Amino acid sequence: MHSVSWGESHQLARAIRLATLGLGSALMLANTAHADDATTPQLKTVTVEVKKQTPVQAAKSQLDEVPGGTSVVDSEDVAKGRTATLQDTLAYQPGVFVQSTGGTDAAKISIRGSGANTSPGYFREGIKFLFDGLPITGPGGTPYELLGGAGVNYTEILRGANAFQYGALSLGGAINFVNQTGYTAPGLRVRAETGSYGYNKQSASYGGVEGPLDYYINVDNYRNDGYRDYSLAKSQGVVANFGYQINPNLKTELLLRYRDEFHDDPSPTTLSQVLHHPSQASATAASSGAGSRRPGSLWAGSKTTYTFDDDSTLAVGFTYYKYNHHNSPNSPTNPSYWEWTDLSALLDYERSDELLGHQTRSSLSFTTTDHIRGQVDSTFANKASRKFVDYNGSFDRVFALGNDLELTDGLWLTSGLSAINVKRDVDVKSSLVANTSEYPGSVDYNNWSLAPRLGLRYELTPQLQVFANVSRSIDPPADWEYSGSGPTQPYVRPLVEQKANTVEFGIKGSSGPFDGSLTLYRSWLRDELLNVQLIAATSTAAAVTGAFNASPTIHQGIEAGLNTQLWQGANGDKVNYRQVYTYSDFHYRHDATFGDNQLPGIPKHVYQGELQYQQPSGFYTGVNVQSSSRTAVDYANTFYAPSYTIYGANVGYEAPSKKWKVSLDLKNLTDKKYVTAVQPAYNVQGQDTAALYPGDGIGAYVGVEYRY
């Protein structure tokens, strides 16, 4: 049975009201005419039909009810080309900056400047990641080995406070991966991809429905030798989902993910190297043993949903996440071993009512993620400990109360209040280096903060709306930021949450041949977690810099996306043009050292465009472009990665039966030498420094998929 979302039911009710009024008026006229002329023909029956939506369409309809920037990525669209990393999944998304380095999942990703200080290869910060609404993100941030998109049906992107429904208070909002099920991916699917620089990926899945049980299992294997020397990446994984409809009102789901991963790290290099020898690793990458080993990460989630007779719902969920990271395990001097186990719980109640004849929907939720085990051991090559840090007991807990109220026909008021309890328990248990700094060797930080939100949306038409909102975001520091992972920093930094007040307004929807969104926002940040000088330089030691709460900053920008149907032939041929533009102005607000300097790591301007021709028979082909402005490398703004423009193309065919498809994806057609990502530095004094990651050269990637 097809369930109708709140937004669908609202639009359906309006359609029925209009149809009823129209039918009533027509009947009155018909009766009058009948009195004058008994031969007047009878009116024909008027039928109102609701077409069943796909899960992707239903998700988009639901997110259209959020008064702010949201979007949905259909995995079927991504599968028209290469599906290597998160960069492929999140391409053409306004406000989302994502660049992969070395062909691994360790991409640099930022929404609205979130986690701008974080380099590729670190845990993701400033965005909450989830699977089916159950959290991946914990007090340590988000490990990246599960973010490759395996077994995902579609991906929801909710920018900033628009991610309220998932208990996300981060500046960047949330990214929710919705898994395939036996209903959405029945039968056998086999897919293989191969391409330049030793790229190979194979996957196989099987799903189905047996009475009240639905099931889906996916296995995959990935290997990429990489464009640069010393950039081998390989991994294997399993995704499994099981659902059971206990009775018409009660359903439970079990979700499992496992991944084993290894990758070398060619490390950042200089601009001179990028422009003249981009495929070479940094001078010390191999000798230092840079790289990472993930010897089996396990994420297990369970969600049970009960639907009451009045259509209100109660959802209860739990997740268990165990992830061990061996960073630079082959280092001759400083390998480190990170061991984490998180336990999360979710309680969410939602109901719809009428208030004085107007629709209203309320929600009450609680989410918590606790480190039941967290530790980092920096060692010598023989694994003898140099510094051991314990993070056990750290947690993030969020209580949220929200409401959507229809003020008048088409005008909605959204309100909400979240309370977050942040606890960071960090203790340097042992260190061979004495703590001579002003900072302590342990901290037990426990604090409550409130985050309100208020928004309005008005439906100009059923398909087009304008919106505005004000909100507060709260980003707790990752617990590992309190103590540097290196063995020479035996102290704990006194960090507090990063907070921001944001104003956002825009328009989204469709009209005629156009479908898109335009959002403008401005955030006033305090205590942003940036790279600052912790300890000044001395005559015998260099300055120590690291994550710390900075002076006030501003994040403001424009997020624009537009899909346009340029032409449609008589036989159904189409020419579409999709384009995305993101303007990102992130800068200090009168900092004592850096004035109003731009924050490094994120370019101000990014544009993506794709022109595609598609036949109803299944053939498609297109060309695309990506252009980026220069990017500041250091906080002093003395050195920049240059701007670039790269071109690509694709061609493919999907059989009308949907049983098989083949694609060819061409990247960087002009073999442009460019910088794809930056490792932010404090002050390089205008010198070319090893803080840049080269983008891949020209490449070709073939994908073949078969369904049975």
C-alpha positions as CSV (number, residue, x, y, z in Angstrom):
1,M,0.0,0.0,0.0
2,H,1.4,3.4,-0.9
3,S,1.7,5.8,2.0
4,V,1.1,9.5,1.3
5,S,3.5,12.0,2.9
6,W,2.3,15.1,4.7
7,G,3.2,17.3,1.8
8,E,1.5,15.0,-0.7
9,S,-1.7,14.8,1.5
10,H,-1.7,18.6,1.7
11,Q,-1.5,19.0,-2.1
12,L,-4.0,16.2,-2.6
13,A,-6.5,17.9,-0.2
14,R,-6.1,21.2,-2.1
15,A,-6.7,19.4,-5.4
16,I,-9.8,17.6,-4.0
17,R,-11.1,20.9,-2.6
18,L,-10.6,22.7,-6.0
19,A,-12.1,19.7,-7.9
20,T,-15.1,19.6,-5.5
21,L,-15.7,23.3,-5.8
22,G,-15.5,23.1,-9.6
23,L,-17.7,20.1,-9.8
24,G,-20.3,21.7,-7.5
25,S,-20.4,24.8,-9.6
26,A,-20.7,22.8,-12.7
27,L,-23.6,20.8,-11.2
28,M,-25.4,24.0,-10.2
29,L,-25.1,25.4,-13.8
30,A,-26.2,22.0,-15.2
31,N,-29.3,21.9,-13.0
32,T,-30.2,25.5,-14.1
33,A,-29.7,24.6,-17.7
34,H,-31.7,21.5,-17.3
35,A,-34.7,23.5,-16.1
36,D,-34.6,25.5,-19.4
37,D,-33.7,22.6,-21.7
38,A,-34.5,19.0,-20.7
39,T,-32.3,17.8,-23.5
40,T,-29.0,19.2,-22.0
41,P,-26.5,16.3,-21.9
42,Q,-25.4,14.9,-18.5
43,L,-22.0,15.9,-17.1
44,K,-19.2,13.3,-17.4
45,T,-17.7,11.8,-14.3
46,V,-14.7,13.7,-12.8
47,T,-11.9,11.4,-11.5
48,V,-9.1,12.6,-9.3
49,E,-6.1,10.3,-9.3
50,V,-2.9,10.2,-7.3
51,K,0.1,8.8,-9.1
52,K,2.3,6.7,-6.9
53,Q,5.7,8.3,-6.2
54,T,9.0,6.6,-6.2
55,P,11.0,6.6,-2.9
56,V,13.2,9.3,-4.4
57,Q,10.3,11.5,-5.4
58,A,8.7,11.0,-2.0
59,A,11.9,12.0,-0.3
60,K,12.1,15.2,-2.4
61,S,8.4,16.0,-1.7
62,Q,9.1,15.6,2.1
63,L,12.2,17.8,1.9
64,D,10.3,20.5,0.0
65,E,8.4,21.0,3.2
66,V,11.6,22.3,4.9
67,P,12.0,26.1,4.6
68,G,15.6,26.1,3.4
69,G,18.3,24.5,1.3
70,T,17.8,20.8,0.7
71,S,18.4,18.4,-2.2
72,V,18.2,14.7,-3.1
73,V,20.7,12.6,-5.1
74,D,19.3,9.6,-6.9
75,S,21.9,6.8,-7.0
76,E,20.6,5.7,-10.5
77,D,21.7,9.1,-11.8
78,V,25.1,8.7,-10.3
79,A,25.4,5.2,-11.8
80,K,25.3,6.8,-15.3
81,G,29.0,7.4,-14.8
82,R,31.9,6.4,-12.5
83,T,30.8,5.7,-8.8
84,A,34.3,5.7,-7.2
85,T,34.0,8.1,-4.2
86,L,31.9,10.6,-2.4
87,Q,33.0,13.2,-4.9
88,D,31.0,11.3,-7.6
89,T,27.9,11.0,-5.4
90,L,27.8,14.6,-4.4
91,A,28.6,16.3,-7.7
92,Y,26.3,19.1,-8.9
93,Q,25.0,19.9,-5.4
94,P,24.8,23.6,-4.5
95,G,26.8,24.6,-1.5
96,V,28.6,21.3,-1.3
97,F,32.4,21.4,-1.7
98,V,33.8,17.9,-2.1
99,Q,37.2,16.9,-3.6
100,S,38.7,13.4,-3.5
101,T,42.5,13.0,-3.3
102,G,44.4,10.0,-4.3
103,G,41.2,8.0,-5.3
104,T,40.3,7.2,-1.7
105,D,37.2,7.9,0.3
106,A,39.2,10.4,2.3
107,A,37.7,13.4,0.5
108,K,37.7,16.9,1.7
109,I,34.0,17.9,2.2
110,S,32.5,21.1,3.4
111,I,29.0,22.6,3.4
112,R,28.9,26.3,4.0
113,G,32.5,26.3,5.2
114,S,32.0,23.5,7.8
115,G,35.2,21.8,8.7
116,A,37.2,24.2,6.5
117,N,40.2,23.6,8.8
118,T,40.2,19.9,8.2
119,S,42.5,18.3,5.7
120,P,41.8,15.3,3.5
121,G,42.4,12.1,5.4
122,Y,41.1,13.3,8.7
123,F,37.7,12.5,10.2
124,R,35.0,14.6,8.6
125,E,33.8,17.5,10.8
126,G,30.9,20.0,10.7
127,I,28.4,17.7,9.0
128,K,26.3,15.0,10.6
129,F,26.3,11.8,8.5
130,L,23.6,9.1,8.8
131,F,22.3,5.9,7.3
132,D,18.5,5.8,7.2
133,G,18.3,8.5,9.9
134,L,20.7,6.6,12.2
135,P,24.0,8.4,13.0
136,I,27.4,7.5,11.8
137,T,28.9,10.7,13.3
138,G,30.0,10.6,17.0
139,P,32.1,12.7,19.4
140,G,35.2,12.0,17.3
141,G,33.6,13.2,14.1
142,T,32.9,11.0,11.1
143,P,35.3,8.3,9.9
144,Y,35.3,8.1,6.1
145,E,35.6,4.4,5.2
146,L,31.8,3.9,5.0
147,L,31.0,7.0,2.9
148,G,31.5,5.4,-0.5
149,G,27.8,5.0,-1.3
150,A,27.6,1.2,-1.5
151,G,24.0,-0.1,-1.3
152,V,22.5,3.4,-1.2
153,N,19.2,4.1,-2.9
154,Y,19.4,7.9,-2.6
155,T,21.2,10.6,-0.6
156,E,19.5,13.5,1.2
157,I,21.5,16.7,1.7
158,L,20.1,19.2,4.3
159,R,22.2,22.3,4.6
160,G,22.6,24.0,8.0
161,A,19.7,24.1,10.4
162,N,17.5,22.5,7.7
163,A,18.8,19.2,9.1
164,F,16.8,19.7,12.3
165,Q,14.7,16.6,11.7
166,Y,17.8,14.4,12.2
167,G,19.0,16.1,15.4
168,A,21.8,17.8,13.5
169,L,23.0,21.1,14.8
170,S,26.2,21.4,12.7
171,L,27.0,24.5,10.6
172,G,27.0,22.2,7.5
173,G,23.8,20.3,8.4
174,A,23.4,16.6,7.5
175,I,23.9,14.1,4.8
176,N,21.6,11.0,5.1
177,F,22.3,7.9,3.0
178,V,19.0,5.9,2.5
179,N,19.7,2.3,1.9
180,Q,18.3,0.0,-0.8
181,T,15.8,-2.6,0.4
182,G,14.2,-5.7,-1.0
183,Y,11.4,-3.4,-2.3
184,T,13.6,-0.9,-4.1
185,A,16.3,-3.3,-5.5
186,P,14.7,-6.7,-6.0
187,G,16.5,-9.5,-7.8
188,L,20.2,-9.8,-8.8
189,R,22.3,-6.8,-9.8
190,V,25.9,-7.1,-10.9
191,R,28.1,-4.1,-11.8
192,A,31.7,-3.7,-12.8
193,E,33.8,-0.6,-13.5
194,T,37.3,-0.2,-14.8
195,G,39.4,2.7,-15.9
196,S,42.6,4.7,-15.8
197,Y,45.3,4.5,-13.2
198,G,44.4,0.9,-12.2
199,Y,40.8,1.7,-11.2
200,N,38.6,-1.4,-10.7
201,K,35.3,-1.8,-8.8
202,Q,33.0,-4.8,-8.7
203,S,29.7,-5.2,-6.8
204,A,26.9,-7.7,-6.6
205,S,23.6,-7.4,-4.8
206,Y,20.5,-9.4,-4.3
207,G,17.2,-8.4,-2.8
208,G,13.6,-9.5,-2.5
209,V,10.4,-9.7,-0.5
210,E,9.0,-12.9,1.1
211,G,5.7,-12.2,2.9
212,P,6.4,-9.8,5.7
213,L,10.2,-10.0,5.3
214,D,12.2,-7.9,2.9
215,Y,16.0,-8.3,2.5
216,Y,18.9,-6.8,0.6
217,I,22.6,-7.8,0.5
218,N,25.4,-6.1,-1.4
219,V,29.1,-7.0,-1.6
220,D,31.8,-5.0,-3.4
221,N,35.5,-4.9,-4.1
222,Y,37.5,-1.8,-4.9
223,R,41.0,-1.1,-6.0
224,N,42.7,2.0,-7.4
225,D,46.5,2.2,-8.1
226,G,46.0,6.0,-8.3
227,Y,47.2,8.8,-10.5
228,R,50.1,9.7,-8.2
229,D,52.9,7.4,-7.1
230,Y,52.4,5.7,-3.8
231,S,48.6,6.1,-3.9
232,L,47.3,2.6,-3.9
233,A,43.8,2.3,-2.4
234,K,41.9,-1.0,-1.9
235,S,38.8,-2.1,0.1
236,Q,36.1,-4.6,0.4
237,G,32.7,-4.3,2.0
238,V,29.3,-5.8,2.8
239,V,26.0,-4.1,3.2
240,A,22.9,-5.9,4.5
241,N,19.4,-4.7,5.3
242,F,16.5,-6.7,6.6
243,G,13.0,-5.5,7.3
244,Y,10.0,-7.3,8.9
245,Q,6.4,-6.0,9.0
246,I,5.3,-7.5,12.3
247,N,1.7,-6.2,11.8
248,P,0.2,-3.3,9.8
249,N,1.2,-0.8,12.4
250,L,4.6,-2.2,13.5
251,K,7.8,-2.6,11.4
252,T,11.4,-3.3,12.4
253,E,14.6,-3.0,10.4
254,L,18.2,-4.3,10.8
255,L,21.0,-2.6,8.9
256,L,24.6,-3.8,8.7
257,R,27.7,-2.4,7.1
258,Y,31.3,-3.8,7.2
259,R,34.4,-2.5,5.4
260,D,38.0,-3.4,5.4
261,E,40.3,-0.7,3.8
262,F,43.9,0.1,3.1
263,H,45.4,3.1,1.3
264,D,48.8,4.7,0.9
265,D,49.1,8.5,1.2
266,P,51.2,10.4,-1.4
267,S,50.8,13.4,0.9
268,P,50.4,17.1,-0.1
269,T,53.1,18.6,-2.3
270,T,54.2,22.0,-3.6
271,L,52.7,24.1,-6.4
272,S,55.8,23.7,-8.5
273,Q,55.4,19.9,-8.2
274,V,51.7,20.1,-9.1
275,L,52.4,22.1,-12.3
276,H,55.5,20.1,-13.5
277,H,55.3,16.6,-11.9
278,P,51.8,16.1,-10.6
279,S,51.9,12.3,-10.6
280,Q,54.8,12.2,-8.2
281,A,54.3,11.7,-4.5
282,S,55.8,14.1,-2.0
283,A,59.5,13.7,-1.3
284,T,58.9,12.0,2.1
285,A,55.6,10.1,1.6
286,A,57.0,6.6,1.0
287,S,59.9,6.9,3.4
288,S,57.7,8.2,6.2
289,G,55.2,5.3,5.7
290,A,52.2,7.7,5.2
291,G,49.0,5.8,4.8
292,S,46.2,4.2,6.7
293,R,44.8,0.8,7.5
294,R,41.1,0.2,8.5
295,P,41.2,-3.5,9.6
296,G,37.4,-4.0,9.5
297,S,34.9,-1.3,10.5
298,L,31.5,-2.6,11.6
299,W,28.3,-0.4,11.8
300,A,25.1,-2.1,12.9
301,G,21.8,-0.3,13.2
302,S,18.2,-1.2,14.3
303,K,15.1,0.9,13.9
304,T,11.5,-0.1,14.9
305,T,8.6,2.1,13.9
306,Y,5.1,2.0,15.3
307,T,2.2,3.8,13.6
308,F,-0.7,4.7,15.8
309,D,-4.3,4.7,14.7
310,D,-4.2,8.5,14.2
311,D,-1.2,8.1,11.9
312,S,1.3,9.5,14.5
313,T,4.5,7.5,14.6
314,L,7.1,6.5,17.2
315,A,10.5,5.3,16.1
316,V,13.2,3.7,18.3
317,G,16.7,3.1,17.0
318,F,20.1,1.9,18.1
319,T,23.5,1.7,16.4
320,Y,26.8,0.1,17.3
321,Y,29.9,1.3,15.5
322,K,33.3,-0.1,16.0
323,Y,36.2,1.4,14.0
324,N,39.9,0.9,14.5
325,H,42.3,3.1,12.5
326,H,46.0,2.3,12.1
327,N,47.5,5.5,10.8
328,S,50.9,5.3,9.1
329,P,51.3,1.7,10.4
330,N,54.5,1.4,8.3
331,S,56.1,4.5,9.6
332,P,59.6,4.0,10.9
333,T,59.2,6.7,13.6
334,N,55.6,7.4,14.5
335,P,52.7,5.0,13.8
336,S,49.5,5.5,15.7
337,Y,46.6,3.2,16.6
338,W,43.1,4.7,17.1
339,E,40.5,2.5,18.6
340,W,36.9,3.6,18.8
341,T,33.5,2.1,19.7
342,D,30.4,4.2,19.6
343,L,26.9,3.4,20.8
344,S,23.9,5.6,19.7
345,A,20.2,5.7,20.5
346,L,17.3,7.4,18.8
347,L,13.8,8.2,20.0
348,D,11.5,10.1,17.7
349,Y,7.7,10.9,18.0
350,E,5.8,12.6,15.2
351,R,2.1,13.5,14.9
352,S,-0.2,15.5,12.7
353,D,-3.3,17.4,14.0
354,E,-5.6,20.3,13.2
355,L,-5.4,23.6,15.1
356,L,-8.4,26.0,14.5
357,G,-8.9,24.4,11.1
358,H,-5.2,24.5,10.1
359,Q,-2.9,21.6,9.7
360,T,-0.1,21.2,12.2
361,R,2.7,18.7,12.6
362,S,4.8,18.3,15.7
363,S,7.9,16.2,16.6
364,L,9.8,15.3,19.7
365,S,13.1,13.6,19.5
366,F,16.2,12.5,21.5
367,T,19.5,11.3,20.0
368,T,22.7,10.3,21.8
369,T,26.1,9.0,20.7
370,D,28.5,7.8,23.3
371,H,32.2,6.7,23.2
372,I,32.1,3.5,25.1
373,R,35.7,3.1,24.0
374,G,38.0,5.7,22.6
375,Q,41.8,5.8,22.7
376,V,44.8,6.8,20.6
377,D,48.2,5.3,21.1
378,S,51.2,7.0,19.4
379,T,54.1,4.6,19.3
380,F,57.6,3.9,18.1
381,A,58.1,1.6,15.2
382,N,58.2,-1.4,17.6
383,K,54.8,-0.3,18.9
384,A,56.2,0.8,22.3
385,S,54.0,3.7,23.5
386,R,55.1,7.3,23.3
387,K,51.8,8.9,24.2
388,F,48.5,7.3,25.2
389,V,45.2,9.3,25.3
390,D,41.9,8.1,26.7
391,Y,38.6,9.5,25.4
392,N,36.1,7.1,27.1
393,G,33.0,8.7,28.4
394,S,32.7,11.5,25.7
395,F,29.2,12.0,24.3
396,D,26.8,14.2,22.4
397,R,23.1,14.3,23.3
398,V,20.4,16.3,21.6
399,F,16.8,16.9,22.6
400,A,14.6,18.6,20.0
401,L,11.0,19.9,19.8
402,G,9.7,21.0,16.4
403,N,6.4,22.2,14.8
404,D,5.1,23.1,11.3
405,L,1.9,25.1,11.3
406,E,-0.2,26.1,8.3
407,L,-1.0,29.8,9.0
408,T,-3.1,30.2,5.8
409,D,-3.5,28.3,2.6
410,G,0.1,27.8,1.3
411,L,1.9,29.7,4.1
412,W,3.7,27.6,6.7
413,L,5.5,28.5,10.0
414,T,8.3,26.2,11.1
415,S,9.6,26.5,14.6
416,G,12.0,24.4,16.8
417,L,14.2,24.3,19.8
418,S,17.1,22.0,20.4
419,A,19.1,21.4,23.5
420,I,22.6,19.8,23.2
421,N,24.6,18.3,26.0
422,V,28.3,18.0,25.1
423,K,30.7,16.0,27.2
424,R,34.4,15.6,26.5
425,D,36.4,13.4,28.7
426,V,40.1,13.5,27.6
427,D,43.0,12.3,29.5
428,V,46.7,12.0,28.4
429,K,47.4,8.8,30.4
430,S,51.1,8.7,29.6
431,S,53.6,10.6,27.6
432,L,57.4,10.4,27.2
433,V,57.4,14.2,26.6
434,A,56.9,16.4,29.6
435,N,54.0,18.9,29.5
436,T,55.7,22.2,29.8
437,S,52.8,24.2,28.3
438,E,50.2,26.3,30.1
439,Y,47.5,23.7,29.2
440,P,46.5,20.8,31.4
441,G,47.0,17.1,30.7
442,S,43.3,16.2,31.0
443,V,39.9,17.7,30.8
444,D,36.3,16.8,31.8
445,Y,34.2,19.2,29.9
446,N,30.4,19.1,30.2
447,N,28.1,21.8,28.8
448,W,24.5,22.5,27.7
449,S,23.6,24.8,24.9
450,L,20.3,25.8,23.2
451,A,19.7,26.1,19.5
452,P,16.4,27.7,18.3
453,R,15.1,27.9,14.7
454,L,12.3,29.8,13.0
455,G,11.3,29.6,9.4
456,L,8.5,30.6,6.9
457,R,7.7,29.1,3.5
458,Y,5.0,30.3,1.1
459,E,3.8,28.2,-1.9
460,L,3.6,30.6,-4.9
461,T,2.3,27.5,-6.8
462,P,2.1,23.8,-5.7
463,Q,5.5,23.4,-7.4
464,L,7.2,26.7,-6.4
465,Q,7.9,28.2,-3.0
466,V,9.9,31.0,-1.3
467,F,11.4,30.6,2.1
468,A,13.3,32.3,4.9
469,N,14.7,31.1,8.2
470,V,16.8,32.1,11.2
471,S,18.7,29.6,13.3
472,R,21.6,28.7,15.5
473,S,24.1,26.0,14.9
474,I,26.4,24.3,17.5
475,D,29.5,22.3,16.5
476,P,31.2,20.5,19.4
477,P,35.0,20.0,19.0
478,A,36.0,16.4,18.0
479,D,37.5,14.9,21.2
480,W,40.8,14.1,19.4
481,E,41.2,17.8,18.8
482,Y,41.7,18.4,22.5
483,S,45.0,16.6,22.3
484,G,47.1,16.4,19.2
485,S,47.7,12.9,17.9
486,G,51.4,13.5,17.7
487,P,53.7,12.3,20.5
488,T,55.2,15.8,21.1
489,Q,51.9,17.4,22.4
490,P,51.2,15.9,25.9
491,Y,48.7,18.7,26.8
492,V,44.9,19.1,26.4
493,R,43.5,22.2,24.7
494,P,40.7,24.1,26.5
495,L,38.2,24.0,23.5
496,V,34.5,24.9,23.5
497,E,31.7,24.6,21.0
498,Q,31.7,26.6,17.8
499,K,28.4,28.5,17.6
500,A,26.8,30.4,14.7
501,N,23.6,32.5,14.1
502,T,22.4,32.1,10.5
503,V,19.9,34.0,8.3
504,E,18.8,32.2,5.1
505,F,16.3,32.9,2.4
506,G,15.6,31.8,-1.1
507,I,13.3,30.1,-3.7
508,K,13.1,26.5,-4.9
509,G,10.8,24.4,-7.1
510,S,9.9,24.1,-10.7
511,S,8.1,26.2,-13.3
512,G,7.8,25.3,-17.0
513,P,11.1,23.9,-18.3
514,F,13.0,25.1,-15.2
515,D,13.7,23.2,-11.9
516,G,16.1,24.4,-9.3
517,S,16.8,26.5,-6.2
518,L,18.5,29.7,-5.1
519,T,19.6,30.2,-1.5
520,L,21.4,33.1,0.1
521,Y,22.8,32.9,3.7
522,R,24.9,34.7,6.2
523,S,26.3,33.2,9.4
524,W,27.9,35.0,12.3
525,L,30.4,32.6,14.0
526,R,32.0,32.7,17.4
527,D,34.7,30.3,18.6
528,E,35.1,28.7,15.1
529,L,37.5,25.7,15.3
530,L,40.4,26.9,13.2
531,N,44.2,26.5,13.0
532,V,45.7,29.0,15.3
533,Q,49.1,29.5,17.0
534,L,49.0,27.7,20.4
535,I,52.6,28.2,21.5
536,A,54.8,31.0,20.2
537,A,58.2,30.2,18.6
538,T,61.3,30.3,20.7
539,S,65.0,30.5,19.8
540,T,65.2,26.7,20.0
541,A,61.7,25.6,18.8
542,A,59.2,26.4,16.1
543,A,55.7,27.7,16.9
544,V,53.1,25.1,17.6
545,T,49.8,25.5,15.8
546,G,46.6,23.4,15.9
547,A,42.8,23.4,16.2
548,F,41.6,26.1,18.6
549,N,38.7,28.5,19.0
550,A,39.4,31.5,16.8
551,S,38.2,35.1,16.9
552,P,34.8,35.9,15.3
553,T,34.3,35.0,11.7
554,I,31.7,35.4,8.9
555,H,30.4,32.7,6.6
556,Q,28.2,33.9,3.8
557,G,27.3,32.7,0.3
558,I,25.1,31.8,-2.5
559,E,23.9,28.3,-3.4
560,A,22.3,28.1,-6.9
561,G,21.2,25.1,-8.9
562,L,19.2,25.1,-12.1
563,N,18.1,22.2,-14.4
564,T,16.7,23.4,-17.7
565,Q,15.0,21.4,-20.5
566,L,16.3,23.2,-23.5
567,W,14.6,21.1,-26.1
568,Q,12.3,18.1,-26.6
569,G,11.7,16.4,-29.9
570,A,8.5,14.9,-31.2
571,N,9.8,11.4,-30.5
572,G,10.7,12.2,-26.9
573,D,14.4,13.2,-27.4
574,K,15.5,15.7,-24.8
575,V,18.4,18.2,-24.3
576,N,18.9,19.2,-20.7
577,Y,21.4,21.6,-19.1
578,R,22.1,21.4,-15.4
579,Q,24.3,23.9,-13.7
580,V,25.4,24.6,-10.1
581,Y,27.1,27.7,-8.8
582,T,28.4,28.2,-5.2
583,Y,29.8,31.4,-3.8
584,S,31.6,31.0,-0.5
585,D,32.9,34.1,1.4
586,F,34.4,32.9,4.7
587,H,36.5,35.4,6.5
588,Y,37.7,36.8,9.8
589,R,35.9,39.6,11.4
590,H,38.6,42.1,12.5
591,D,41.0,39.5,13.9
592,A,44.0,40.9,15.8
593,T,46.5,39.0,13.6
594,F,44.7,38.4,10.3
595,G,42.2,41.3,10.0
596,D,39.5,40.4,7.6
597,N,41.5,37.7,5.7
598,Q,39.7,34.9,3.9
599,L,39.8,31.4,5.6
600,P,41.9,29.0,3.6
601,G,40.9,25.7,2.0
602,I,37.7,26.6,0.2
603,P,37.6,28.5,-3.1
604,K,35.2,31.5,-3.4
605,H,33.6,30.5,-6.7
606,V,32.8,27.0,-7.9
607,Y,30.8,26.3,-11.1
608,Q,29.6,23.0,-12.5
609,G,27.6,22.5,-15.7
610,E,26.5,19.6,-17.8
611,L,24.8,19.6,-21.2
612,Q,23.2,16.2,-21.9
613,Y,21.2,14.7,-24.8
614,Q,18.9,11.7,-24.0
615,Q,16.8,9.4,-26.2
616,P,13.7,7.6,-24.9
617,S,15.4,4.4,-26.2
618,G,18.0,4.7,-23.4
619,F,20.9,6.3,-25.2
620,Y,22.5,9.4,-23.6
621,T,25.6,11.5,-24.1
622,G,26.9,14.8,-22.7
623,V,29.7,17.2,-22.0
624,N,30.5,18.9,-18.6
625,V,32.7,21.5,-17.1
626,Q,34.0,22.4,-13.6
627,S,35.6,25.7,-12.8
628,S,37.0,26.9,-9.5
629,S,38.6,30.2,-8.4
630,R,41.9,30.4,-6.6
631,T,42.1,29.1,-3.0
632,A,43.9,30.6,-0.1
633,V,46.4,28.1,1.4
634,D,47.3,29.9,4.7
635,Y,45.4,32.1,7.2
636,A,47.8,34.9,6.4
637,N,46.6,34.8,2.8
638,T,50.2,35.0,1.5
639,F,49.9,32.0,-0.9
640,Y,47.2,30.7,-3.2
641,A,46.4,27.6,-5.2
642,P,45.6,28.8,-8.7
643,S,42.1,28.7,-10.4
644,Y,41.3,26.0,-12.9
645,T,38.7,24.8,-15.4
646,I,38.4,21.1,-16.4
647,Y,36.2,19.4,-18.9
648,G,34.6,16.0,-19.2
649,A,32.2,13.9,-21.3
650,N,30.1,10.8,-21.0
651,V,28.1,8.5,-23.2
652,G,25.9,5.5,-22.2
653,Y,23.0,3.3,-22.9
654,E,20.4,1.8,-20.6
655,A,18.0,-0.8,-22.1
656,P,14.3,0.1,-21.9
657,S,13.8,-3.0,-19.8
658,K,16.2,-1.6,-17.3
659,K,18.0,-5.0,-17.3
660,W,21.4,-3.7,-18.4
661,K,23.3,-0.6,-19.1
662,V,26.8,0.5,-20.1
663,S,28.6,3.8,-19.7
664,L,31.9,5.6,-20.6
665,D,32.9,8.5,-18.4
666,L,35.8,10.8,-19.5
667,K,37.5,13.0,-16.9
668,N,39.8,16.1,-17.4
669,L,39.8,15.9,-21.2
670,T,42.6,18.5,-21.6
671,D,44.8,16.8,-19.0
672,K,44.8,20.0,-16.9
673,K,47.3,20.2,-14.1
674,Y,45.5,21.6,-11.1
675,V,45.1,21.6,-7.3
676,T,42.0,19.7,-6.2
677,A,42.3,20.3,-2.4
678,V,44.4,22.2,0.1
679,Q,45.8,21.4,3.6
680,P,45.3,24.7,5.4
681,A,48.5,26.2,6.9
682,Y,48.9,29.0,9.5
683,N,51.4,31.4,7.7
684,V,53.7,30.2,5.0
685,Q,55.0,33.8,4.4
686,G,54.4,33.6,0.6
687,Q,56.6,30.5,0.1
688,D,55.6,27.6,-2.1
689,T,54.8,25.0,0.5
690,A,53.8,21.3,0.5
691,A,50.1,21.8,1.3
692,L,48.5,21.0,-2.1
693,Y,46.9,17.9,-3.5
694,P,47.1,17.5,-7.4
695,G,43.9,16.6,-9.3
696,D,43.9,13.5,-11.5
697,G,45.0,13.7,-15.1
698,I,43.0,12.7,-18.1
699,G,41.1,9.5,-17.5
700,A,38.5,7.1,-19.0
701,Y,36.1,4.9,-17.0
702,V,33.8,2.2,-18.2
703,G,30.8,0.8,-16.3
704,V,28.6,-2.2,-17.1
705,E,25.6,-3.3,-15.0
706,Y,23.2,-6.2,-15.4
707,R,20.0,-7.0,-13.6
708,Y,18.1,-10.2,-13.4
